[in-house]
Amino acid sequence: MQLTFLGATREVTGSCYLLKTRDKNFLVDCGLIQGKGEERNYQPFSFSPGDIDFILLTHAHLDHSGRIPLLCRHGFRGKIYATPPTIELTHLLWLDTAKIMREEAERINRKNVRQGKPPIQPLFGEEEVEEAMNLFEPVSYDELVSEGEVEFVFRDSAHILGGAALEIWGEGSKVVFSGDLGQFYSVMEGSPPVIERADFVVIESTYGNRRHRSLEDTRREFSEAIEGALSKGGKVLIPSFVVDRAQRIIYELFLLQERLDGKYPVFFDSPMGVKVTDIYRQYRNLLAGEIQKLNLEKIDPFSLPGLHYVTTPAESKAINNINQAIVIAGSGMCTGGRIIHHLKHNLYKENTALIFVGFQAQGTLGRALVEGAKRVRIMGEEIVVRAKIYTINGFSVHADQEDLFRWVEYFQGNPTFLVTHGEEAIAESFAQFLGERGKEALVPHLGDTMDLAKKKVFSAPSLPPEENILEQLESKVSSLESIYPALGEEEKILLRSALILLEEVERRKEESLI
């Protein structure tokens, strides 16, 4: 079995792994790149989507699922295996993303028409979303499933509702994918699964170089931030992923309702917020910890006095007329969504509090604000930053360094740990951390392929020097002409991929001359 790393290598987003056996080609995840490098979402796939037999989707977040509709646009017709909650949440996220991309394309195209530039197309639309939804095959946790010689099991990763780690067997090798792992002793999701055997473990490292604050400290910090901001007469803005993080924040506000005394309205400004929260209610038997205790007492943890679910643009704009309020809105990294409008209208105010409760990837507006930017550009307008910025990572649904190592220590024998899904310095730091504790750990590069049987890594080819590209292409084409009939199918697929790239270069050049 071969494993090729096609995303989330030395970066946090864009999770995508290609696995090949003698009779099957399949993917684990196929997610969007978010923040820095997101233009790569529009590049052609390095494989033929029509040749993929099935996909194993670890969870709904867009950096793991968001390019699957694009695969369908380009010919993928295989099965997509996922847990039932993941399927429902993914549908909502894809539809919302398609709507946002369509609106953004329309906005850009209005400018392009005026400037004589060609129109752009969104990455995918509602048609591809529905096409992809028809390919889903629901799988329960701990259910052994076979696809030819490949067997796999989804384990509850304690990340978000429906999230899974994967155990995969094929051609004598066992590889485990952590997916995104949650914390041990989490409030809503339980604890990551105990897996004891593997030859290779692909492990995330988002917080691989740090530790989260304790739950007690996190809750105290959150309470102080909210009460301090409201005492100044301003708004509290909480950029949040609409799936899971928003529900957790609503629960934390539920715990503070006596201290807030119902005086301050809470707005969950998201068109799909109600639907996501209803899915959490529907599958609350899969939630754990404090939430289950409330379930037994027949108390709804996602409801509190003064909570308003905002769906229409008019309702969202009306929040601007309210002086004091708590506003939860997507997106979590401030890369789009309704939080952008609230930032535009409130960042310049000294009595505004901006509370980040999740990871901020490089190249995002959220990252710039966390790192102390004094001025930011929002919707074409420069905005001065006077709001007080808080970063509270204790609510994260990602494991920290201590959690990750605790999970690692459950593995017996000496598996090889392949560190992904972390910024380069953090992934390298976590690999070193594992190595110092006697574990074999590697940090793959984008495009690297590992032969699992031989335990050998084949590095992705480096780009030729710019000044010699055409000469090298001519030389390479001449050398391939004589041996083309003898090439195998995989080599011919690679050649077709190269042709697609060349045609894309030609198309872009033609567009620039229009």
Disulfide bonds with the S-S distance in Angstrom:
none
